[in-house]
Amino acid sequence: MFAAAALQSDSKSGQYAELAEQARGLLHGERDRIANAANFSALVWHALPDINWCGFYFFDGEELVVGPFQGRPACVRIALGRGVCGTAAVRRETQLVEDVDAFDGHIACDSASKSEIVVPLYDGDRLVGVWDVDSPRLARFDADDRAGMEALCAIFLESIA
Ligand code: SME
């Protein structure tokens, strides 16, 4: 049985390296997308401070549909190009939003969310979905979070390839 240890490192990048190691162990040997997305969300949810939602939206061929997540119930479908999630999917680059109220078109699922990071998930040219994390704190996410989340998402994508 996998047991996630509390993160020990003093630096954020060190903590993400530890979390990446835990994610590798957790997803190892399993390729089911729902199973791995569910465990991945739970791992991050319990490891990171100051977050109120984390989870997946998967592309169904037309739009983004909510997948496994932790936090309050969320909007189910997001059109490509809409909100932070749809923008990340279309631009193919991580969206780091310090203040969601200042992001034109932000979709508010939980009014507690103040900042957000969304990583697009691509398998080559194929859009798989996005990984979305919200925080009740303004400017909760920085360049370390971007690098750390992108590394974690690469581990998730590898696990389901
Ligand atoms: N805020 C997102 C919608 C998803 S929720 O945050 C879970 C967006 O603007 O795309």
Backbone and ligand atoms as CSV (ligand in chain L), in Angstrom:
chain,resi,resn,atom,element,x,y,z
A,1,MET,N,N,0.854,-1.202,0.000
A,1,MET,CA,C,0.000,0.000,0.000
A,1,MET,C,C,0.884,1.245,0.000
A,2,PHE,N,N,0.559,2.194,-0.869
A,2,PHE,CA,C,1.338,3.420,-0.966
A,2,PHE,C,C,1.003,4.350,0.197
A,3,ALA,N,N,2.028,4.914,0.837
A,3,ALA,CA,C,1.791,5.907,1.884
A,3,ALA,C,C,2.576,7.163,1.544
A,4,ALA,N,N,1.871,8.288,1.373
A,4,ALA,CA,C,2.548,9.542,1.046
A,4,ALA,C,C,3.165,10.125,2.315
A,5,ALA,N,N,4.469,10.394,2.258
A,5,ALA,CA,C,5.137,10.983,3.413
A,5,ALA,C,C,5.000,12.504,3.338
A,6,ALA,N,N,5.014,13.167,4.491
A,6,ALA,CA,C,4.974,14.628,4.499
A,6,ALA,C,C,6.238,15.147,3.820
A,7,LEU,N,N,6.112,16.263,3.103
A,7,LEU,CA,C,7.254,16.800,2.369
A,7,LEU,C,C,8.256,17.406,3.358
A,8,GLN,N,N,9.535,17.092,3.140
A,8,GLN,CA,C,10.569,17.483,4.105
A,8,GLN,C,C,11.367,18.721,3.690
A,9,SER,N,N,11.527,18.899,2.392
A,9,SER,CA,C,12.447,19.924,1.898
A,9,SER,C,C,12.033,21.337,2.322
A,10,ASP,N,N,13.033,22.222,2.505
A,10,ASP,CA,C,12.766,23.622,2.861
A,10,ASP,C,C,12.358,24.435,1.643
A,11,SER,N,N,12.869,24.027,0.477
A,11,SER,CA,C,12.579,24.821,-0.720
A,11,SER,C,C,11.377,24.237,-1.466
A,12,LYS,N,N,10.691,25.135,-2.164
A,12,LYS,CA,C,9.527,24.720,-2.932
A,12,LYS,C,C,9.919,23.730,-4.028
A,13,SER,N,N,11.042,24.017,-4.692
A,13,SER,CA,C,11.453,23.120,-5.779
A,13,SER,C,C,11.828,21.749,-5.208
A,14,GLY,N,N,12.427,21.741,-4.005
A,14,GLY,CA,C,12.753,20.471,-3.352
A,14,GLY,C,C,11.488,19.704,-2.992
A,15,GLN,N,N,10.464,20.435,-2.535
A,15,GLN,CA,C,9.192,19.788,-2.183
A,15,GLN,C,C,8.536,19.184,-3.415
A,16,TYR,N,N,8.606,19.925,-4.531
A,16,TYR,CA,C,8.019,19.378,-5.767
A,16,TYR,C,C,8.794,18.145,-6.232
A,17,ALA,N,N,10.113,18.139,-6.007
A,17,ALA,CA,C,10.900,16.961,-6.393
A,17,ALA,C,C,10.456,15.754,-5.563
A,18,GLU,N,N,10.207,15.981,-4.273
A,18,GLU,CA,C,9.727,14.886,-3.413
A,18,GLU,C,C,8.346,14.419,-3.862
A,19,LEU,N,N,7.501,15.393,-4.185
A,19,LEU,CA,C,6.137,15.062,-4.606
A,19,LEU,C,C,6.162,14.284,-5.929
A,20,ALA,N,N,7.081,14.663,-6.805
A,20,ALA,CA,C,7.214,13.955,-8.086
A,20,ALA,C,C,7.602,12.502,-7.838
A,21,GLU,N,N,8.495,12.298,-6.888
A,21,GLU,CA,C,8.907,10.930,-6.536
A,21,GLU,C,C,7.709,10.132,-6.022
A,22,GLN,N,N,6.909,10.777,-5.183
A,22,GLN,CA,C,5.720,10.109,-4.639
A,22,GLN,C,C,4.714,9.803,-5.753
A,23,ALA,N,N,4.567,10.748,-6.685
A,23,ALA,CA,C,3.617,10.536,-7.791
A,23,ALA,C,C,4.071,9.358,-8.651
A,24,ARG,N,N,5.374,9.285,-8.911
A,24,ARG,CA,C,5.904,8.159,-9.699
A,24,ARG,C,C,5.565,6.835,-9.029
A,25,GLY,N,N,5.782,6.780,-7.724
A,25,GLY,CA,C,5.504,5.552,-6.977
A,25,GLY,C,C,4.020,5.216,-6.987
A,26,LEU,N,N,3.201,6.246,-6.810
A,26,LEU,CA,C,1.755,6.051,-6.720
A,26,LEU,C,C,1.164,5.546,-8.035
A,27,LEU,N,N,1.657,6.074,-9.149
A,27,LEU,CA,C,1.058,5.740,-10.452
A,27,LEU,C,C,1.733,4.544,-11.126
A,28,HIS,N,N,2.849,4.138,-10.563
A,28,HIS,CA,C,3.633,3.065,-11.176
A,28,HIS,C,C,2.802,1.794,-11.363
A,29,GLY,N,N,2.880,1.231,-12.572
A,29,GLY,CA,C,2.230,-0.061,-12.807
A,29,GLY,C,C,0.753,0.015,-13.122
A,30,GLU,N,N,0.196,1.248,-13.189
A,30,GLU,CA,C,-1.230,1.402,-13.513
A,30,GLU,C,C,-1.381,2.376,-14.670
A,31,ARG,N,N,-2.197,2.003,-15.667
A,31,ARG,CA,C,-2.359,2.885,-16.824
A,31,ARG,C,C,-3.770,3.457,-16.942
A,32,ASP,N,N,-4.653,3.049,-16.039
A,32,ASP,CA,C,-6.036,3.539,-16.148
A,32,ASP,C,C,-6.099,5.043,-15.852
A,33,ARG,N,N,-6.667,5.777,-16.799
A,33,ARG,CA,C,-6.656,7.241,-16.693
A,33,ARG,C,C,-7.437,7.751,-15.487
A,34,ILE,N,N,-8.611,7.196,-15.255
A,34,ILE,CA,C,-9.440,7.660,-14.137
A,34,ILE,C,C,-8.770,7.320,-12.803
A,35,ALA,N,N,-8.266,6.104,-12.704
A,35,ALA,CA,C,-7.614,5.677,-11.452
A,35,ALA,C,C,-6.419,6.579,-11.151
A,36,ASN,N,N,-5.584,6.806,-12.148
A,36,ASN,CA,C,-4.387,7.612,-11.913
A,36,ASN,C,C,-4.725,9.083,-11.673
A,37,ALA,N,N,-5.729,9.587,-12.368
A,37,ALA,CA,C,-6.134,10.986,-12.157
A,37,ALA,C,C,-6.690,11.162,-10.748
A,38,ALA,N,N,-7.453,10.189,-10.281
A,38,ALA,CA,C,-8.043,10.272,-8.937
A,38,ALA,C,C,-6.943,10.249,-7.878
A,39,ASN,N,N,-6.021,9.321,-7.988
A,39,ASN,CA,C,-4.950,9.243,-6.994
A,39,ASN,C,C,-4.009,10.440,-7.070
A,40,PHE,N,N,-3.748,10.904,-8.274
A,40,PHE,CA,C,-2.888,12.077,-8.473
A,40,PHE,C,C,-3.511,13.307,-7.787
A,41,SER,N,N,-4.801,13.504,-7.973
A,41,SER,CA,C,-5.494,14.648,-7.349
A,41,SER,C,C,-5.429,14.559,-5.824
A,42,ALA,N,N,-5.655,13.363,-5.308
A,42,ALA,CA,C,-5.652,13.182,-3.854
A,42,ALA,C,C,-4.253,13.425,-3.287
A,43,LEU,N,N,-3.231,12.967,-4.024
A,43,LEU,CA,C,-1.848,13.172,-3.563
A,43,LEU,C,C,-1.536,14.663,-3.447
A,44,VAL,N,N,-1.837,15.410,-4.501
A,44,VAL,CA,C,-1.520,16.848,-4.513
A,44,VAL,C,C,-2.351,17.592,-3.459
A,45,TRP,N,N,-3.620,17.225,-3.370
A,45,TRP,CA,C,-4.543,17.872,-2.424
A,45,TRP,C,C,-4.022,17.811,-0.991
A,46,HIS,N,N,-3.476,16.662,-0.614
A,46,HIS,CA,C,-3.007,16.495,0.753
A,46,HIS,C,C,-1.587,16.998,0.967
A,47,ALA,N,N,-0.859,17.254,-0.133
A,47,ALA,CA,C,0.543,17.665,0.001
A,47,ALA,C,C,0.722,19.178,0.015
A,48,LEU,N,N,-0.121,19.890,-0.733
A,48,LEU,CA,C,0.123,21.330,-0.915
A,48,LEU,C,C,-0.754,22.192,-0.017
A,49,PRO,N,N,-0.162,23.205,0.605
A,49,PRO,CA,C,-0.943,24.116,1.440
A,49,PRO,C,C,-1.693,25.150,0.600
A,50,ASP,N,N,-2.745,25.709,1.187
A,50,ASP,CA,C,-3.460,26.843,0.571
A,50,ASP,C,C,-4.044,26.541,-0.802
A,51,ILE,N,N,-4.659,25.388,-0.952
A,51,ILE,CA,C,-5.395,25.160,-2.199
A,51,ILE,C,C,-6.828,24.752,-1.842
A,52,ASN,N,N,-7.799,25.166,-2.674
A,52,ASN,CA,C,-9.184,24.804,-2.386
A,52,ASN,C,C,-9.814,23.953,-3.490
A,53,TRP,N,N,-9.034,23.671,-4.539
A,53,TRP,CA,C,-9.538,22.764,-5.590
A,53,TRP,C,C,-8.334,22.294,-6.394
A,54,CYS,N,N,-8.306,21.036,-6.732
A,54,CYS,CA,C,-7.314,20.560,-7.696
A,54,CYS,C,C,-7.909,19.371,-8.437
A,55,GLY,N,N,-7.719,19.367,-9.733
A,55,GLY,CA,C,-8.270,18.244,-10.478
A,55,GLY,C,C,-8.131,18.389,-11.975
A,56,PHE,N,N,-8.785,17.468,-12.668
A,56,PHE,CA,C,-8.637,17.344,-14.113
A,56,PHE,C,C,-9.898,17.746,-14.856
A,57,TYR,N,N,-9.692,18.297,-16.045
A,57,TYR,CA,C,-10.735,18.369,-17.064
A,57,TYR,C,C,-10.179,17.611,-18.256
A,58,PHE,N,N,-10.947,16.668,-18.776
A,58,PHE,CA,C,-10.502,15.887,-19.927
A,58,PHE,C,C,-11.246,16.317,-21.183
A,59,PHE,N,N,-10.530,16.306,-22.299
A,59,PHE,CA,C,-11.113,16.693,-23.593
A,59,PHE,C,C,-11.882,15.503,-24.155
A,60,ASP,N,N,-13.155,15.722,-24.473
A,60,ASP,CA,C,-13.980,14.617,-24.982
A,60,ASP,C,C,-14.104,14.639,-26.507
A,61,GLY,N,N,-13.267,15.455,-27.149
A,61,GLY,CA,C,-13.321,15.580,-28.604
A,61,GLY,C,C,-14.025,16.856,-29.022
A,62,GLU,N,N,-14.730,17.463,-28.051
A,62,GLU,CA,C,-15.456,18.694,-28.340
A,62,GLU,C,C,-15.163,19.784,-27.310
A,63,GLU,N,N,-15.235,19.398,-26.035
A,63,GLU,CA,C,-14.981,20.369,-24.970
A,63,GLU,C,C,-14.309,19.690,-23.790
A,64,LEU,N,N,-14.005,20.496,-22.758
A,64,LEU,CA,C,-13.368,19.942,-21.556
A,64,LEU,C,C,-14.470,19.508,-20.584
A,65,VAL,N,N,-14.326,18.306,-20.046
A,65,VAL,CA,C,-15.323,17.751,-19.125
A,65,VAL,C,C,-14.621,17.408,-17.815
A,66,VAL,N,N,-15.235,17.798,-16.717
A,66,VAL,CA,C,-14.572,17.594,-15.422
A,66,VAL,C,C,-14.274,16.104,-15.168
A,67,GLY,N,N,-13.108,15.858,-14.608
A,67,GLY,CA,C,-12.689,14.499,-14.264
A,67,GLY,C,C,-12.449,14.401,-12.771
A,68,PRO,N,N,-11.639,13.465,-12.337
A,68,PRO,CA,C,-11.361,13.323,-10.912
A,68,PRO,C,C,-10.770,14.604,-10.313
A,69,PHE,N,N,-11.250,14.959,-9.126
A,69,PHE,CA,C,-10.760,16.175,-8.471
A,69,PHE,C,C,-10.963,16.082,-6.966
A,70,GLN,N,N,-10.399,17.047,-6.255
A,70,GLN,CA,C,-10.633,17.229,-4.826
A,70,GLN,C,C,-11.089,18.665,-4.632
A,71,GLY,N,N,-12.038,18.853,-3.729
A,71,GLY,CA,C,-12.558,20.199,-3.493
A,71,GLY,C,C,-14.058,20.218,-3.691
A,72,ARG,N,N,-14.626,21.398,-3.790
A,72,ARG,CA,C,-16.079,21.520,-3.943
A,72,ARG,C,C,-16.505,21.123,-5.351
A,73,PRO,N,N,-17.777,20.700,-5.513
A,73,PRO,CA,C,-18.274,20.376,-6.851
A,73,PRO,C,C,-17.992,21.521,-7.825
A,74,ALA,N,N,-17.670,21.158,-9.075
A,74,ALA,CA,C,-17.201,22.161,-10.043
A,74,ALA,C,C,-18.064,22.180,-11.299
A,75,CYS,N,N,-17.849,23.201,-12.137
A,75,CYS,CA,C,-18.535,23.275,-13.431
A,75,CYS,C,C,-18.149,22.029,-14.215
A,76,VAL,N,N,-19.094,21.484,-14.957
A,76,VAL,CA,C,-18.854,20.202,-15.632
A,76,VAL,C,C,-18.158,20.384,-16.975
A,77,ARG,N,N,-18.666,21.290,-17.796
A,77,ARG,CA,C,-18.123,21.422,-19.156
A,77,ARG,C,C,-17.584,22.821,-19.412
A,78,ILE,N,N,-16.416,22.875,-20.047
A,78,ILE,CA,C,-15.790,24.158,-20.393
A,78,ILE,C,C,-15.397,24.097,-21.867
A,79,ALA,N,N,-15.867,25.076,-22.635
A,79,ALA,CA,C,-15.536,25.109,-24.067
A,79,ALA,C,C,-14.076,25.500,-24.264
A,80,LEU,N,N,-13.478,24.989,-25.317
A,80,LEU,CA,C,-12.097,25.370,-25.646
A,80,LEU,C,C,-12.047,26.877,-25.827
A,81,GLY,N,N,-11.029,27.497,-25.250
A,81,GLY,CA,C,-10.883,28.950,-25.374
A,81,GLY,C,C,-11.601,29.714,-24.283
A,82,ARG,N,N,-12.449,29.020,-23.505
A,82,ARG,CA,C,-13.181,29.699,-22.420
A,82,ARG,C,C,-12.479,29.496,-21.079
A,83,GLY,N,N,-12.542,30.529,-20.221
A,83,GLY,CA,C,-11.978,30.409,-18.880
A,83,GLY,C,C,-10.473,30.168,-18.902
A,84,VAL,N,N,-9.930,29.964,-17.725
A,84,VAL,CA,C,-8.489,29.723,-17.622
A,84,VAL,C,C,-8.170,28.345,-18.219
A,85,CYS,N,N,-9.050,27.391,-17.971
A,85,CYS,CA,C,-8.822,26.025,-18.464
A,85,CYS,C,C,-8.840,25.968,-19.987
A,86,GLY,N,N,-9.890,26.530,-20.576
A,86,GLY,CA,C,-10.011,26.503,-22.033
A,86,GLY,C,C,-8.905,27.296,-22.716
A,87,THR,N,N,-8.428,28.337,-22.040
A,87,THR,CA,C,-7.326,29.145,-22.572
A,87,THR,C,C,-6.028,28.347,-22.564
A,88,ALA,N,N,-5.764,27.637,-21.461
A,88,ALA,CA,C,-4.546,26.818,-21.379
A,88,ALA,C,C,-4.565,25.747,-22.469
A,89,ALA,N,N,-5.737,25.161,-22.690
A,89,ALA,CA,C,-5.848,24.091,-23.693
A,89,ALA,C,C,-5.553,24.618,-25.098
A,90,VAL,N,N,-6.101,25.784,-25.422
A,90,VAL,CA,C,-5.932,26.344,-26.764
A,90,VAL,C,C,-4.531,26.914,-26.973
A,91,ARG,N,N,-4.016,27.595,-25.963
A,91,ARG,CA,C,-2.680,28.212,-26.106
A,91,ARG,C,C,-1.550,27.209,-25.917
A,92,ARG,N,N,-1.899,26.051,-25.378
A,92,ARG,CA,C,-0.897,24.994,-25.129
A,92,ARG,C,C,0.204,25.458,-24.208
A,93,GLU,N,N,-0.154,26.364,-23.304
A,93,GLU,CA,C,0.850,26.762,-22.300
A,93,GLU,C,C,0.181,27.001,-20.949
A,94,THR,N,N,0.959,26.739,-19.902
A,94,THR,CA,C,0.463,26.882,-18.538
A,94,THR,C,C,-0.022,28.307,-18.289
A,95,GLN,N,N,-1.202,28.427,-17.685
A,95,GLN,CA,C,-1.733,29.731,-17.316
A,95,GLN,C,C,-1.554,29.913,-15.809
A,96,LEU,N,N,-0.807,30.942,-15.456
A,96,LEU,CA,C,-0.565,31.242,-14.049
A,96,LEU,C,C,-1.304,32.544,-13.751
A,97,VAL,N,N,-2.370,32.450,-12.990
A,97,VAL,CA,C,-3.238,33.615,-12.784
A,97,VAL,C,C,-3.137,34.060,-11.328
A,98,GLU,N,N,-2.537,35.224,-11.120
A,98,GLU,CA,C,-2.325,35.710,-9.744
A,98,GLU,C,C,-3.625,36.178,-9.103
A,99,ASP,N,N,-4.508,36.742,-9.951
A,99,ASP,CA,C,-5.787,37.252,-9.444
A,99,ASP,C,C,-6.869,36.861,-10.452
A,100,VAL,N,N,-7.693,35.898,-10.081
A,100,VAL,CA,C,-8.680,35.392,-11.047
A,100,VAL,C,C,-9.673,36.481,-11.483
A,101,ASP,N,N,-9.918,37.458,-10.616
A,101,ASP,CA,C,-10.860,38.521,-10.983
A,101,ASP,C,C,-10.312,39.409,-12.091
A,102,ALA,N,N,-9.000,39.385,-12.265
A,102,ALA,CA,C,-8.373,40.199,-13.307
A,102,ALA,C,C,-8.208,39.415,-14.612
A,103,PHE,N,N,-8.605,38.144,-14.604
A,103,PHE,CA,C,-8.480,37.321,-15.818
A,103,PHE,C,C,-9.793,37.390,-16.576
A,104,ASP,N,N,-9.743,37.956,-17.756
A,104,ASP,CA,C,-10.946,38.124,-18.561
A,104,ASP,C,C,-11.522,36.749,-18.926
A,105,GLY,N,N,-12.753,36.499,-18.501
A,105,GLY,CA,C,-13.403,35.239,-18.866
A,105,GLY,C,C,-13.222,34.130,-17.846
A,106,HIS,N,N,-12.577,34.437,-16.725
A,106,HIS,CA,C,-12.423,33.418,-15.682
A,106,HIS,C,C,-13.790,32.837,-15.299
A,107,ILE,N,N,-13.840,31.517,-15.151
A,107,ILE,CA,C,-15.088,30.852,-14.765
A,107,ILE,C,C,-15.008,30.545,-13.274
A,108,ALA,N,N,-15.886,31.161,-12.499
A,108,ALA,CA,C,-15.839,30.988,-11.047
A,108,ALA,C,C,-16.687,29.800,-10.627
A,109,CYS,N,N,-16.037,28.715,-10.242
A,109,CYS,CA,C,-16.762,27.537,-9.749
A,109,CYS,C,C,-16.938,27.661,-8.242
A,110,ASP,N,N,-15.934,28.207,-7.595
A,110,ASP,CA,C,-15.948,28.367,-6.144
A,110,ASP,C,C,-15.531,29.809,-5.878
A,111,SER,N,N,-16.414,30.567,-5.231
A,111,SER,CA,C,-16.120,31.991,-5.029
A,111,SER,C,C,-14.906,32.189,-4.119
A,112,ALA,N,N,-14.464,31.138,-3.432
A,112,ALA,CA,C,-13.294,31.255,-2.559
A,112,ALA,C,C,-11.993,31.337,-3.364
A,113,SER,N,N,-12.026,30.916,-4.620
A,113,SER,CA,C,-10.793,30.884,-5.419
A,113,SER,C,C,-10.314,32.289,-5.752
A,114,LYS,N,N,-9.047,32.555,-5.475
A,114,LYS,CA,C,-8.472,33.875,-5.756
A,114,LYS,C,C,-7.356,33.809,-6.793
A,115,SER,N,N,-6.625,32.700,-6.821
A,115,SER,CA,C,-5.579,32.534,-7.833
A,115,SER,C,C,-5.633,31.098,-8.346
A,116,GLU,N,N,-4.981,30.888,-9.490
A,116,GLU,CA,C,-5.181,29.608,-10.168
A,116,GLU,C,C,-4.011,29.303,-11.085
A,117,ILE,N,N,-3.741,28.009,-11.240
A,117,ILE,CA,C,-2.748,27.592,-12.231
A,117,ILE,C,C,-3.356,26.443,-13.031
A,118,VAL,N,N,-3.219,26.504,-14.345
A,118,VAL,CA,C,-3.758,25.448,-15.211
A,118,VAL,C,C,-2.675,25.000,-16.184
A,119,VAL,N,N,-2.389,23.695,-16.169
A,119,VAL,CA,C,-1.382,23.110,-17.057
A,119,VAL,C,C,-2.105,22.327,-18.156
A,120,PRO,N,N,-1.827,22.632,-19.429
A,120,PRO,CA,C,-2.439,21.840,-20.504
A,120,PRO,C,C,-1.773,20.471,-20.595
A,121,LEU,N,N,-2.569,19.465,-20.882
A,121,LEU,CA,C,-2.047,18.098,-20.991
A,121,LEU,C,C,-2.137,17.664,-22.446
A,122,TYR,N,N,-0.976,17.498,-23.058
A,122,TYR,CA,C,-0.919,17.070,-24.460
A,122,TYR,C,C,-0.111,15.795,-24.581
A,123,ASP,N,N,-0.618,14.880,-25.403
A,123,ASP,CA,C,0.151,13.699,-25.780
A,123,ASP,C,C,0.578,13.966,-27.215
A,124,GLY,N,N,1.779,14.523,-27.383
A,124,GLY,CA,C,2.177,15.002,-28.707
A,124,GLY,C,C,1.259,16.145,-29.098
A,125,ASP,N,N,0.538,15.980,-30.197
A,125,ASP,CA,C,-0.380,17.016,-30.667
A,125,ASP,C,C,-1.809,16.791,-30.188
A,126,ARG,N,N,-2.014,15.707,-29.484
A,126,ARG,CA,C,-3.372,15.341,-29.055
A,126,ARG,C,C,-3.675,15.947,-27.685
A,127,LEU,N,N,-4.746,16.740,-27.629
A,127,LEU,CA,C,-5.166,17.331,-26.358
A,127,LEU,C,C,-5.811,16.257,-25.481
A,128,VAL,N,N,-5.223,16.030,-24.308
A,128,VAL,CA,C,-5.785,15.065,-23.351
A,128,VAL,C,C,-6.740,15.796,-22.408
A,129,GLY,N,N,-6.349,16.979,-21.968
A,129,GLY,CA,C,-7.159,17.754,-21.030
A,129,GLY,C,C,-6.315,18.813,-20.361
A,130,VAL,N,N,-6.714,19.210,-19.157
A,130,VAL,CA,C,-5.922,20.172,-18.383
A,130,VAL,C,C,-5.908,19.739,-16.925
A,131,TRP,N,N,-4.868,20.186,-16.218
A,131,TRP,CA,C,-4.753,20.018,-14.762
A,131,TRP,C,C,-4.938,21.395,-14.155
A,132,ASP,N,N,-5.873,21.530,-13.218
A,132,ASP,CA,C,-6.267,22.835,-12.689
A,132,ASP,C,C,-6.124,22.843,-11.162
A,133,VAL,N,N,-5.466,23.868,-10.628
A,133,VAL,CA,C,-5.358,24.018,-9.165
A,133,VAL,C,C,-5.756,25.447,-8.785
A,134,ASP,N,N,-6.651,25.564,-7.806
A,134,ASP,CA,C,-7.137,26.865,-7.332
A,134,ASP,C,C,-6.658,27.110,-5.906
A,135,SER,N,N,-6.500,28.387,-5.577
A,135,SER,CA,C,-6.116,28.752,-4.207
A,135,SER,C,C,-7.006,29.870,-3.686
A,136,PRO,N,N,-7.300,29.858,-2.390
A,136,PRO,CA,C,-8.052,30.969,-1.792
A,136,PRO,C,C,-7.156,32.182,-1.522
A,137,ARG,N,N,-5.857,32.064,-1.851
A,137,ARG,CA,C,-4.897,33.144,-1.591
A,137,ARG,C,C,-4.480,33.782,-2.920
A,138,LEU,N,N,-4.433,35.110,-2.949
A,138,LEU,CA,C,-3.966,35.821,-4.148
A,138,LEU,C,C,-2.516,35.465,-4.430
A,139,ALA,N,N,-2.179,35.319,-5.707
A,139,ALA,CA,C,-0.786,35.063,-6.120
A,139,ALA,C,C,-0.164,33.876,-5.373
A,140,ARG,N,N,-0.937,32.841,-5.184
A,140,ARG,CA,C,-0.448,31.653,-4.476
A,140,ARG,C,C,0.620,30.904,-5.295
A,141,PHE,N,N,0.529,30.997,-6.633
A,141,PHE,CA,C,1.398,30.194,-7.488
A,141,PHE,C,C,2.460,31.059,-8.173
A,142,ASP,N,N,3.687,30.511,-8.226
A,142,ASP,CA,C,4.777,31.253,-8.872
A,142,ASP,C,C,5.501,30.339,-9.857
A,143,ALA,N,N,6.664,30.784,-10.289
A,143,ALA,CA,C,7.415,30.023,-11.304
A,143,ALA,C,C,7.811,28.633,-10.795
A,144,ASP,N,N,8.082,28.515,-9.488
A,144,ASP,CA,C,8.404,27.197,-8.921
A,144,ASP,C,C,7.207,26.252,-9.032
A,145,ASP,N,N,6.007,26.811,-8.775
A,145,ASP,CA,C,4.804,25.985,-8.895
A,145,ASP,C,C,4.587,25.571,-10.344
A,146,ARG,N,N,4.836,26.509,-11.250
A,146,ARG,CA,C,4.662,26.192,-12.665
A,146,ARG,C,C,5.585,25.017,-13.051
A,147,ALA,N,N,6.871,25.134,-12.702
A,147,ALA,CA,C,7.823,24.075,-13.052
A,147,ALA,C,C,7.444,22.763,-12.359
A,148,GLY,N,N,7.061,22.872,-11.081
A,148,GLY,CA,C,6.719,21.673,-10.308
A,148,GLY,C,C,5.475,20.986,-10.845
A,149,MET,N,N,4.450,21.792,-11.147
A,149,MET,CA,C,3.182,21.223,-11.662
A,149,MET,C,C,3.406,20.619,-13.034
A,150,GLU,N,N,4.204,21.283,-13.859
A,150,GLU,CA,C,4.449,20.743,-15.206
A,150,GLU,C,C,5.193,19.408,-15.118
A,151,ALA,N,N,6.134,19.316,-14.170
A,151,ALA,CA,C,6.867,18.047,-13.998
A,151,ALA,C,C,5.914,16.952,-13.505
A,152,LEU,N,N,5.028,17.315,-12.579
A,152,LEU,CA,C,4.053,16.339,-12.076
A,152,LEU,C,C,3.132,15.873,-13.205
A,153,CYS,N,N,2.691,16.821,-14.030
A,153,CYS,CA,C,1.779,16.468,-15.133
A,153,CYS,C,C,2.466,15.559,-16.144
A,154,ALA,N,N,3.773,15.758,-16.343
A,154,ALA,CA,C,4.510,14.887,-17.264
A,154,ALA,C,C,4.500,13.455,-16.728
A,155,ILE,N,N,4.594,13.311,-15.409
A,155,ILE,CA,C,4.562,11.971,-14.791
A,155,ILE,C,C,3.180,11.343,-14.979
A,156,PHE,N,N,2.133,12.159,-14.813
A,156,PHE,CA,C,0.776,11.643,-15.036
A,156,PHE,C,C,0.605,11.186,-16.487
A,157,LEU,N,N,1.023,12.038,-17.427
A,157,LEU,CA,C,0.858,11.706,-18.856
A,157,LEU,C,C,1.633,10.446,-19.216
A,158,GLU,N,N,2.839,10.333,-18.670
A,158,GLU,CA,C,3.659,9.140,-18.917
A,158,GLU,C,C,2.945,7.885,-18.423
A,159,SER,N,N,2.283,8.019,-17.272
A,159,SER,CA,C,1.676,6.835,-16.648
A,159,SER,C,C,0.524,6.285,-17.497
A,160,ILE,N,N,-0.152,7.156,-18.242
A,160,ILE,CA,C,-1.326,6.681,-19.019
A,160,ILE,C,C,-0.988,6.475,-20.491
A,161,ALA,N,N,0.288,6.707,-20.853
A,161,ALA,CA,C,0.663,6.606,-22.290
A,161,ALA,C,C,0.564,5.165,-22.784
L,1,SME,N1,N,-11.684,28.578,-12.998
L,1,SME,C1,C,-11.677,27.653,-14.097
L,1,SME,C2,C,-12.889,26.762,-14.074
L,1,SME,C3,C,-12.682,25.498,-13.370
L,1,SME,S1,S,-12.753,25.663,-11.684
L,1,SME,O1,O,-11.699,26.563,-11.216
L,1,SME,C4,C,-12.601,24.182,-10.932
L,1,SME,C5,C,-11.598,28.397,-15.409
L,1,SME,O2,O,-11.706,29.628,-15.441
L,1,SME,O3,O,-11.429,27.740,-16.442
